[in-house]
């Protein structure tokens, strides 16, 4: 926890700036971002189930295209 006490006749802006510098120097924000956006490795079972699902969906798509029930639409590219 970072504590900053206001000095005599110090404006709020300078106090806020000093607090921001302290936070940057401590590295707490960097650590918090690392924890927030960290995605762990998926388990072996999860990998297998997603792979099987991908295979079944692509096989079903190919089958529907072969028999003529699925018309493939062109996807628009992003600019």
Residue frames as a rotation matrix with the C-alpha (Angstrom) as fourth column:
UNK 1
0.583 0.813 0.000 0.00
0.813 -0.583 0.000 0.00
0.000 0.000 -1.000 0.00
UNK 2
-0.473 -0.742 0.475 1.41
0.750 -0.623 -0.225 3.35
0.463 0.250 0.851 -1.03
UNK 3
0.529 0.596 -0.605 0.84
0.821 -0.540 0.186 6.29
-0.216 -0.595 -0.775 1.27
UNK 4
-0.471 -0.602 0.645 1.56
0.689 -0.708 -0.158 9.90
0.552 0.370 0.748 0.38
UNK 5
0.129 0.478 -0.869 1.01
0.884 -0.452 -0.118 12.70
-0.449 -0.753 -0.481 2.86
UNK 6
0.625 0.205 0.753 0.24
0.594 -0.751 -0.288 16.20
0.506 0.628 -0.591 1.72
UNK 7
-0.466 -0.836 -0.291 3.00
0.872 -0.379 -0.309 18.71
0.148 -0.397 0.906 2.37
UNK 8
-0.032 0.420 -0.907 2.30
0.539 -0.757 -0.370 22.19
-0.842 -0.500 -0.202 3.69
UNK 9
0.179 0.272 -0.946 0.85
-0.462 -0.825 -0.325 24.46
-0.868 0.495 -0.022 1.00
UNK 10
-0.895 -0.412 0.172 1.00
-0.075 0.518 0.852 21.70
-0.440 0.749 -0.495 -1.63
UNK 11
-0.245 0.834 -0.494 -1.66
-0.959 -0.282 -0.001 21.74
-0.140 0.474 0.869 -4.31
UNK 12
0.422 0.520 0.743 -3.81
-0.405 0.841 -0.359 18.71
-0.811 -0.149 0.565 -5.01
UNK 13
0.924 -0.065 -0.378 -2.36
-0.354 0.235 -0.905 18.40
0.148 0.970 0.194 -8.53
UNK 14
0.001 -0.999 -0.051 1.21
-0.807 0.030 -0.589 18.12
0.590 0.042 -0.806 -7.30
UNK 15
-0.243 0.002 0.970 0.15
-0.795 0.572 -0.201 15.66
-0.555 -0.820 -0.137 -4.60
UNK 16
0.738 0.614 0.278 -1.62
-0.307 0.673 -0.672 13.58
-0.600 0.411 0.686 -7.23
UNK 17
0.671 -0.586 -0.455 1.45
-0.537 0.040 -0.843 13.73
0.512 0.810 -0.287 -9.52
UNK 18
-0.312 -0.827 0.468 3.71
-0.929 0.163 -0.333 12.61
0.199 -0.539 -0.819 -6.68
UNK 19
0.094 0.457 0.885 1.36
-0.578 0.749 -0.325 9.74
-0.811 -0.480 0.334 -5.87
UNK 20
0.935 0.288 -0.208 1.35
-0.321 0.431 -0.844 8.66
-0.153 0.855 0.495 -9.52
UNK 21
0.235 -0.936 -0.261 5.14
-0.750 -0.004 -0.662 8.65
0.619 0.352 -0.703 -9.61
UNK 22
-0.372 -0.334 0.866 5.28
-0.873 0.443 -0.204 6.54
-0.316 -0.832 -0.457 -6.46
UNK 23
0.536 0.656 0.531 2.87
-0.383 0.750 -0.540 4.02
-0.752 0.086 0.653 -7.97
UNK 24
0.853 -0.267 -0.447 4.94
-0.409 0.187 -0.893 3.82
0.322 0.945 0.050 -11.16
UNK 25
-0.088 -0.988 0.126 8.19
-0.856 0.010 -0.517 3.34
0.510 -0.153 -0.847 -9.22
UNK 26
-0.121 0.068 0.990 6.76
-0.814 0.564 -0.138 0.64
-0.568 -0.823 -0.013 -6.97
UNK 27
-0.843 -0.207 -0.497 5.80
-0.503 0.634 0.588 -1.58
0.193 0.745 -0.638 -9.94
UNK 28
-0.625 0.666 0.407 2.43
-0.051 0.486 -0.872 -2.49
-0.779 -0.566 -0.270 -8.42
UNK 29
0.293 0.775 -0.561 0.50
-0.666 -0.255 -0.701 -1.50
-0.686 0.579 0.441 -11.55
UNK 30
-0.214 -0.470 -0.856 2.77
-0.935 0.352 0.041 -3.56
0.282 0.809 -0.515 -13.78
UNK 31
-0.978 -0.145 0.148 2.31
-0.194 0.897 -0.397 -6.59
-0.075 -0.417 -0.906 -11.54
UNK 32
-0.279 0.953 0.121 -1.47
-0.196 0.067 -0.978 -6.09
-0.940 -0.297 0.168 -11.46
UNK 33
0.284 0.349 -0.893 -1.63
-0.921 -0.159 -0.355 -5.96
-0.266 0.923 0.276 -15.27
UNK 34
-0.648 -0.581 -0.493 0.43
-0.684 0.728 0.042 -9.14
0.334 0.364 -0.869 -15.54
UNK 35
-0.882 0.356 0.308 -1.97
0.043 0.713 -0.700 -10.92
-0.469 -0.604 -0.644 -13.22
UNK 36
-0.068 0.949 -0.308 -5.09
-0.432 -0.306 -0.848 -9.48
-0.899 0.076 0.431 -14.87
UNK 37
0.449 0.257 -0.856 -4.25
-0.883 -0.020 -0.469 -10.46
-0.137 0.966 0.218 -18.45
UNK 38
-0.672 -0.730 0.123 -2.50
-0.712 0.683 0.165 -13.75
-0.204 0.023 -0.979 -17.74
UNK 39
0.557 0.781 -0.282 -4.08
-0.821 0.569 -0.043 -16.77
0.127 0.255 0.958 -19.36
UNK 40
-0.057 -0.581 0.812 -2.97
-0.665 0.629 0.403 -20.11
-0.745 -0.517 -0.422 -18.07
UNK 41
-0.821 -0.288 -0.492 -2.19
-0.560 0.568 0.603 -23.15
0.106 0.771 -0.628 -20.17
UNK 42
0.276 0.959 -0.060 -5.32
-0.936 0.282 0.210 -25.16
0.218 -0.001 0.976 -21.00
UNK 43
-0.010 -0.244 0.970 -5.46
-0.600 0.777 0.189 -28.65
-0.800 -0.580 -0.154 -19.58
UNK 44
-0.914 -0.407 0.011 -4.82
-0.260 0.605 0.753 -31.70
-0.313 0.685 -0.658 -21.74
UNK 45
-0.452 0.829 0.329 -8.50
0.721 0.557 -0.412 -32.67
-0.525 0.051 -0.850 -21.61
UNK 46
0.352 0.588 -0.728 -9.60
0.075 -0.794 -0.604 -29.20
-0.933 0.158 -0.324 -22.73
UNK 47
-0.398 -0.588 -0.704 -7.16
-0.707 -0.292 0.644 -29.26
-0.584 0.754 -0.300 -25.65
UNK 48
-0.951 0.017 0.308 -8.44
0.159 0.882 0.443 -32.65
-0.265 0.470 -0.842 -26.77
UNK 49
-0.101 0.993 0.057 -12.11
0.711 0.112 -0.694 -31.69
-0.696 -0.030 -0.717 -26.57
UNK 50
0.311 0.194 -0.931 -11.55
-0.334 -0.894 -0.297 -28.50
-0.890 0.403 -0.213 -28.58
UNK 51
-0.691 -0.617 -0.376 -9.56
-0.592 0.185 0.784 -30.41
-0.414 0.765 -0.493 -31.21
UNK 52
-0.769 0.476 0.427 -12.30
0.536 0.844 0.025 -33.03
-0.348 0.248 -0.904 -31.56
UNK 53
0.215 0.887 -0.410 -14.94
0.433 -0.462 -0.774 -30.33
-0.876 -0.011 -0.483 -31.82
UNK 54
-0.065 -0.335 -0.940 -12.97
-0.646 -0.704 0.295 -28.55
-0.761 0.626 -0.171 -34.54
UNK 55
-0.937 -0.347 0.035 -12.64
-0.218 0.662 0.717 -31.77
-0.271 0.664 -0.696 -36.52
UNK 56
-0.457 0.835 0.305 -16.34
0.747 0.547 -0.378 -32.59
-0.483 0.055 -0.874 -36.29
UNK 57
0.318 0.588 -0.744 -17.44
0.084 -0.799 -0.596 -29.08
-0.945 0.127 -0.303 -37.27
UNK 58
-0.325 -0.499 -0.803 -15.13
-0.755 -0.375 0.538 -28.98
-0.570 0.781 -0.255 -40.30
UNK 59
-0.958 0.012 0.285 -16.21
0.144 0.883 0.447 -32.46
-0.246 0.469 -0.848 -41.38
UNK 60
-0.101 0.995 0.011 -19.87
0.705 0.079 -0.705 -31.48
-0.702 -0.064 -0.709 -41.11
UNK 61
0.217 0.113 -0.970 -19.25
-0.352 -0.918 -0.185 -28.28
-0.911 0.381 -0.160 -43.12
UNK 62
-0.712 -0.578 -0.400 -17.44
-0.591 0.184 0.786 -30.17
-0.380 0.795 -0.472 -45.85
UNK 63
-0.770 0.489 0.409 -20.22
0.525 0.850 -0.028 -32.75
-0.362 0.193 -0.912 -46.03
UNK 64
0.213 0.907 -0.363 -22.94
0.475 -0.421 -0.773 -30.09
-0.854 -0.007 -0.520 -46.31
UNK 65
-0.008 -0.288 -0.958 -20.96
-0.661 -0.717 0.221 -28.28
-0.750 0.635 -0.185 -49.03
UNK 66
-0.913 -0.400 0.082 -20.48
-0.231 0.671 0.705 -31.55
-0.337 0.624 -0.705 -50.93
UNK 67
-0.532 0.775 0.341 -24.20
0.789 0.600 -0.133 -32.35
-0.308 0.198 -0.931 -50.98
UNK 68
-0.642 0.173 0.747 -25.06
0.471 -0.679 0.563 -28.77
0.605 0.713 0.355 -51.89
UNK 69
0.401 0.849 -0.344 -26.95
0.809 -0.153 0.567 -27.68
0.429 -0.505 -0.749 -48.78
UNK 70
0.475 -0.326 -0.817 -24.36
0.511 -0.654 0.558 -25.15
-0.717 -0.683 -0.144 -47.66
UNK 71
0.639 -0.287 0.713 -23.34
0.572 -0.441 -0.691 -22.28
0.513 0.850 -0.117 -49.87
UNK 72
-0.038 -0.746 -0.665 -20.10
0.965 -0.199 0.168 -20.77
-0.258 -0.636 0.728 -48.70
UNK 73
0.927 0.345 0.149 -20.33
0.366 -0.919 -0.149 -17.01
0.086 0.193 -0.978 -48.31
UNK 74
-0.018 -0.946 0.324 -17.33
0.612 -0.266 -0.745 -14.81
0.791 0.185 0.583 -48.89
UNK 75
0.411 0.078 -0.909 -16.23
0.868 -0.339 0.363 -13.07
-0.280 -0.938 -0.206 -45.75
UNK 76
0.834 -0.108 0.542 -15.57
0.138 -0.909 -0.393 -9.37
0.535 0.402 -0.743 -45.89
UNK 77
-0.067 -0.945 -0.320 -12.06
0.843 0.119 -0.525 -8.34
0.534 -0.305 0.788 -45.02
UNK 78
0.670 0.224 -0.707 -11.43
0.643 -0.652 0.402 -5.80
-0.371 -0.724 -0.581 -42.31
UNK 79
0.537 -0.471 0.700 -9.79
0.391 -0.596 -0.702 -2.56
0.747 0.651 -0.136 -43.25
